[in-house]
Amino acid sequence: MVGKTVSHYKILEKLGEGGMGVVYKAQDTKLKRTVALKFLPAELTRDPEANQRFMHEAQAASALQHNNVATIHEINETEDRQVFISMDCYEGETLKDKTQKGPLKVEEAIDIAIQIAEGLKKAHKKGIVHRDIKPANIFITEDGVVKILDFGLAKLGVQTKLTKEGTTLGTVAYMSPEQTRGEEVDHRTDIWSLGVVLYEMLTGRLPFKGDYDQAVVYSILNEEPRRPTSLVKGISARLEGILVRALEKDPDDRYQTITNLLSDLEFETSGPKSVSVKSRIFRGRIWGIRKPVFYSGLAVLAASVVLAVRFILAPEPAASEAERSIIVLPFQNISSDLEQDYFCDGMTEEIIATLSRLGDLLVISRSSAMTFRQTDKTIPEIARMVNVRYVLEGSVRKAGNDLRITAQLIDSKKDAHLWAEHYTGTLDDIFDIQENVSRSIANSLKVQLGSDVNKVLTERPISEVQAYEFYLKARQEIYRISEESLDRAVRYLEKGLEISGDNPLLLSCMGNAYFQYWNMGITMDEGYLVKAKDCADRIFKTDPNSPHGRMILGLFDLFINPQQSIRQFQTVLADNPYDEEALLWLCISFVHLGKGDEVDHLIDRLVKTDPLNPLVKILPVLPFYYKGEWDSALIPLENLCWSDKDDFPALWHCTRVLASCGRQDEALSIIKTVTEKGSSGFLEFSRLFGFALRGEKEKILQAAKGKWGQYARRDYICSFWLAQCLVLVGEHEKAMEWLERAVNLGFINYPFLNDIDPLLENIRSEPRFKKLMERVKKEWENFEV
């Protein structure tokens, strides 16, 4: 062929040959450019199936305009009916040539894998599966750009199946288990093959080997490769975990999309090395050893993965659930005065609060709704994220006492407006406007309006408009959580109380403000908690059964008498089953006390109504932690950390699980990340735990005498954490003092304390501990949910 002219291409030299084609370098005489021409081997020219498959290669590849896929110019035939493809000709080498020189540097291997994944992402998006990813089909240009070659084995979903039943295509060493069995394959076979390629790039050897094809197939189906970290230095546990997941023999256990694998690879290059993101997802599996016990535990692990995905990748809402679900987006302030944001937020929150009391309607909570204050996401995207069908959005223009409010209800499934209304009036009309909006929504969604619901809609918790304004301003300040903002909130509330008298809603808001001074570690003065309780006492003088008063008492008792606190929150929920704050604290209290299994329904309710709240996202993880199911706890935590690198609650709890697994180095890396960024209470928690893991005894003792110790004296969780830290640095007597204090304050989780928590192991044999556990066991067994 060399020296001949085919069509308008002059053949210059032979570049290579494979099972599906012979490639030549040629000169395009029309466009004056160098190209590569690929011909079917002569012996396959008369094979209709091979010929058809070759045509599919051109069709598949030409549809993929992507930097990491070889560019196809045309498909044509010679005079003697030999089919060929004209494509770009690149200077460089194949990955096969590159890997034959030995293992690649970790950074280079990851970069190549990322580029391959980018190209496959484009292909998979168009329904194209390559099915023959291997080093010989990966070309690397002199500029380091990866080009995926040879889509000759690509299977297009719309094409006729070309492979006869029971036959396989591709190079055996890179085949997925389902390919070796001649089964139907999908995009996950490319994920497996890329895993094999990455393993080879990192280690310089194949993960599955044999002296002949059937031996390789046996290895793929029945054996596990050696751990990469045992072969080459510099491979992180997280990267090894990525390989573990990519090379799962069951496609359902593998990465389900190339996008997920790509995200993990990119995170490996840029994310904090502290978090082994999605690594060791299946820790029951041991590299190099076949563990049948892994498969017996597969259901539990799969459930954990589903649990993690449930909070990070919100599914398309099922019609039966979505018919009665809504999110109220933050109303937009279109006033000339930006200081009116408080009023817009107040409007949003009041509508949420009213709708949440219509028992036939699931309403996304305030904390999740407010995350979309300045979002660029579309209505359907928002609806999918929080798993609802309907979205309310609106705007407020407030000038002095005059108001103009617009609101529109949208069906996200159809991306269509159900209704849109304009309301004009004065500030005195605000309660009527809120009622009208809520009633319109209920009517549009055909929510049954009974007499109790009508009472909810017509309720006026604060009748004086000026006092209501002070209330809205105070609530906005409380959400800012700083000493200055809380001071401002108290002043606003005092002005409101001067107007309205002892109004339960205003007093409840003030009690919450005083609680936050303590809860957020702004002050150690217990006088603020006493002031919070005084607010509850004042409420009960007006209304002895007020849920507002019960909520404040629940917060007051939260960390010193959790059983009493639980009863208060249950009273609040009897009035409003979807009160997000009562739900959150009730669930947290039950879980800490080792009763998480008995409140699964409450956790599920909270997850549905407040899915974007960081504390809510980790709540389903805590029962696994307290039962000692470390893997099931770590999987969703790592996923949460991966999806949001500033999710401090998830990062903090991840350190505790890692330490419990004996992975102190990884825990310390996360602690370094958290303390560098800072996050109020979590900053202090993390710093203290880091001292303990590093064995810095004096710093722990100093913390126990200082602010931390003062805080822990009135908080059973912090008392317990301090006890753990003291055990870790060998201060057993002091650890027992703090553990006894935690128990006195209500931490009676007997199974966790007595048997499960590995951080307490060094004091379990001591008589003082055993005596304490006798008491804890009785209290735990007598505690009723």
Sequence and secondary structure as in RCSB ss.txt:
>XXXX:A:sequence
MVGKTVSHYKILEKLGEGGMGVVYKAQDTKLKRTVALKFLPAELTRDPEANQRFMHEAQAASALQHNNVATIHEI
NETEDRQVFISMDCYEGETLKDKTQKGPLKVEEAIDIAIQIAEGLKKAHKKGIVHRDIKPANIFITEDGVVKILD
FGLAKLGVQTKLTKEGTTLGTVAYMSPEQTRGEEVDHRTDIWSLGVVLYEMLTGRLPFKGDYDQAVVYSILNEEP
RRPTSLVKGISARLEGILVRALEKDPDDRYQTITNLLSDLEFETSGPKSVSVKSRIFRGRIWGIRKPVFYSGLAV
LAASVVLAVRFILAPEPAASEAERSIIVLPFQNISSDLEQDYFCDGMTEEIIATLSRLGDLLVISRSSAMTFRQT
DKTIPEIARMVNVRYVLEGSVRKAGNDLRITAQLIDSKKDAHLWAEHYTGTLDDIFDIQENVSRSIANSLKVQLG
SDVNKVLTERPISEVQAYEFYLKARQEIYRISEESLDRAVRYLEKGLEISGDNPLLLSCMGNAYFQYWNMGITMD
EGYLVKAKDCADRIFKTDPNSPHGRMILGLFDLFINPQQSIRQFQTVLADNPYDEEALLWLCISFVHLGKGDEVD
HLIDRLVKTDPLNPLVKILPVLPFYYKGEWDSALIPLENLCWSDKDDFPALWHCTRVLASCGRQDEALSIIKTVT
EKGSSGFLEFSRLFGFALRGEKEKILQAAKGKWGQYARRDYICSFWLAQCLVLVGEHEKAMEWLERAVNLGFINY
PFLNDIDPLLENIRSEPRFKKLMERVKKEWENFEV
>XXXX:A:secstr
 TT EETTEEEEEEEEEETTEEEEEEEETTTTEEEEEEE  GGGTT HHHHHHHHHHHHHHHT   TTB  EEEE
EE TT  EEEEEE  SEEEHHHHHTT    HHHHHHHHHHHHHHHHHHHHTTEE    SGGGEEEETTS EEE  
 TT EETTS   S TT   S GGG  HHHHTT    THHHHHHHHHHHHHHHHSS SS  SSHHHHHHHHHH   
  HHHHSTT  HHHHHHHHHHT SSGGGS SSHHHHHHHHHHHHHS TTS TTTTTTTT  TTS  HHHHHTHHH
HHHHHHHHHHHHS     HHHHTTEEEE   EE SS GGGHHHHHHHHHHHHHHHHTSTT EE  HHHHGGGTT 
   HHHHHHHHT SEEEEEEEEEETTEEEEEEEEEETTTTEEEEEEEEEEEGGGHHHHHHHHHHHHHHHTT    
HHHHHHHH  S   HHHHHHHHHHHHHHHH SHHHHHHHHHHHHHHHHHHSS HHHHHHHHHHHHHHHHTTS   
THHHHHHHHHHHHHHHH TT HHHHHHHHHHHTTT HHHHHHHHHHHHHH TT HHHHHHHHHHHHHTT GGGGH
HHHHHHHHH TT HHHHHGGGHHHHHTT HHHHHHHHHHHHHH TT HHHHHHHHHHHHHTT HHHHHHHHHHHH
HH  HHHHHHHHHHHHHHTT HHHHHHHHHSHHHHHHTT HHHHHHHHHHHHHTT HHHHHHHHHHHHHTT   H
HIIIII GGGGGGTTSHHHHHHHHHHHHHHHH   
